[in-house]
Amino acid sequence: MTGVRIVMVYSELAIRGELKVEGGALPEGFKLSVTARRIDQPAQALLIADVDARGQFFIEGAPPGEYEVGLFARLSPLIKQLDQQTSRLISSLKERIVVAGSNSQPVVLVIDLSRKEGN
C-alpha cells in the first residue's frame, strides 16, 4: 500500500463554551451538537460534542490552531422538523477561534430566533 499518511496528535487542550438561544425557544427535547474544524484541515476532520441541557459543550483533545466552530441539529423522528429559517440560522452560525495554551476563553454561540428572514 502506498500513499497512505497517518497523523496522530495528542493534546490536552480543549474547546469549551455555551450556546445561548435568544428571541424564542427551540422545540422541547431538541438536540444540537457543536463541531470544530481546524482551518488548515479538511472538512472530514471534525471534532464534535453535544450541547447539554444547560447549553454548554466541551470538546477534548483539540490540537493548537485556528478553528471554525459551528452547530448542527441532530434530528430525531420523535421531534418535529424545524422550519427552514431556523435550520438555516443554526447551520449558518460559525465562530472562528484560536486554541493555544491552557487558559483559552470559552466560546459563546448565540442563536437569535427573532432574526428569521422577514423580521
VEXDREN-2710 file (C-alpha; in Angstrom, 1 decimal):
% VEXDREN-2710
k/r/px/py/pz
1/MET/0.0/0.0/0.0
2/THR/1.3/3.4/-0.9
3/GLY/0.1/7.0/-0.5
4/VAL/-1.3/6.5/3.0
5/ARG/-0.5/9.1/5.6
6/ILE/-1.4/8.7/9.3
7/VAL/-1.0/11.7/11.5
8/MET/-1.6/11.3/15.2
9/VAL/-1.6/14.2/17.6
10/TYR/-2.0/14.2/21.4
11/SER/-3.3/17.3/23.0
12/GLU/-4.7/18.2/26.4
13/LEU/-6.2/21.4/25.1
14/ALA/-10.0/21.8/24.9
15/ILE/-12.7/23.9/23.4
16/ARG/-15.4/24.8/25.8
17/GLY/-18.3/27.1/25.6
18/GLU/-22.0/27.7/25.7
19/LEU/-24.9/28.2/23.4
20/LYS/-27.4/30.9/24.1
21/VAL/-30.9/31.0/22.4
22/GLU/-32.5/34.4/22.2
23/GLY/-35.8/35.6/20.7
24/GLY/-37.6/32.4/21.2
25/ALA/-37.1/28.7/22.1
26/LEU/-36.1/25.6/20.3
27/PRO/-38.6/22.7/20.4
28/GLU/-38.7/20.7/23.6
29/GLY/-36.2/17.8/23.5
30/PHE/-34.4/19.3/20.5
31/LYS/-30.7/18.3/20.4
32/LEU/-27.8/20.3/19.0
33/SER/-24.1/19.4/18.6
34/VAL/-21.1/21.6/18.1
35/THR/-18.4/20.9/15.5
36/ALA/-14.9/22.3/15.5
37/ARG/-12.7/22.1/12.4
38/ARG/-9.2/23.3/12.2
39/ILE/-9.0/25.8/9.3
40/ASP/-6.0/24.0/7.8
41/GLN/-7.7/20.6/7.8
42/PRO/-10.2/19.0/5.5
43/ALA/-13.9/19.2/6.5
44/GLN/-13.9/15.5/7.4
45/ALA/-11.5/16.1/10.3
46/LEU/-14.2/17.4/12.7
47/LEU/-14.2/17.4/16.5
48/ILE/-17.8/17.0/17.8
49/ALA/-19.5/17.5/21.1
50/ASP/-23.1/17.6/22.2
51/VAL/-24.7/20.7/23.7
52/ASP/-26.1/19.7/27.1
53/ALA/-29.4/20.8/28.7
54/ARG/-27.7/23.9/30.2
55/GLY/-26.4/24.9/26.7
56/GLN/-22.8/24.0/27.5
57/PHE/-20.3/22.0/25.4
58/PHE/-16.8/20.7/25.9
59/ILE/-14.5/19.3/23.1
60/GLU/-11.4/17.5/24.4
61/GLY/-8.1/16.8/22.7
62/ALA/-8.0/19.8/20.4
63/PRO/-4.6/20.4/18.9
64/PRO/-3.4/24.0/18.9
65/GLY/-4.5/26.1/15.9
66/GLU/-7.3/28.2/14.4
67/TYR/-10.8/26.6/14.3
68/GLU/-14.2/27.2/12.9
69/VAL/-16.8/26.3/15.4
70/GLY/-20.4/25.7/14.3
71/LEU/-23.7/23.9/15.1
72/PHE/-25.7/21.2/13.6
73/ALA/-29.1/19.8/14.6
74/ARG/-29.5/16.2/15.5
75/LEU/-32.9/15.3/14.1
76/SER/-35.0/12.6/15.7
77/PRO/-38.3/11.1/14.5
78/LEU/-39.7/12.0/17.9
79/ILE/-39.1/15.7/17.4
80/LYS/-40.9/17.7/14.8
81/GLN/-38.9/19.1/11.9
82/LEU/-37.5/22.6/12.3
83/ASP/-38.7/25.2/9.9
84/GLN/-36.3/26.1/7.1
85/GLN/-35.5/29.5/8.6
86/THR/-34.4/28.1/11.9
87/SER/-32.5/25.4/10.2
88/ARG/-30.6/28.0/8.2
89/LEU/-29.9/30.1/11.3
90/ILE/-28.4/27.1/13.1
91/SER/-26.3/25.9/10.1
92/SER/-25.0/29.4/9.3
93/LEU/-23.8/30.1/12.8
94/LYS/-20.0/29.9/12.7
95/GLU/-17.3/31.4/15.0
96/ARG/-13.5/31.4/14.5
97/ILE/-11.4/30.8/17.5
98/VAL/-7.7/30.1/18.3
99/VAL/-6.8/27.3/20.5
100/ALA/-3.5/27.8/22.2
101/GLY/-2.4/27.3/25.8
102/SER/-4.4/26.1/28.8
103/ASN/-6.3/29.4/29.5
104/SER/-8.4/29.7/26.3
105/GLN/-11.5/31.7/26.6
106/PRO/-14.9/29.9/26.3
107/VAL/-16.8/30.2/23.0
108/VAL/-20.2/31.8/23.2
109/LEU/-22.5/30.9/20.3
110/VAL/-25.8/32.9/20.1
111/ILE/-28.9/31.9/18.1
112/ASP/-31.2/34.8/17.7
113/LEU/-34.6/33.3/16.6
114/SER/-36.1/36.7/16.2
115/ARG/-33.7/37.3/13.2
116/LYS/-35.6/35.0/10.9
117/GLU/-35.9/36.2/7.4
118/GLY/-38.5/39.0/7.1
119/ASN/-38.1/40.1/10.7
END
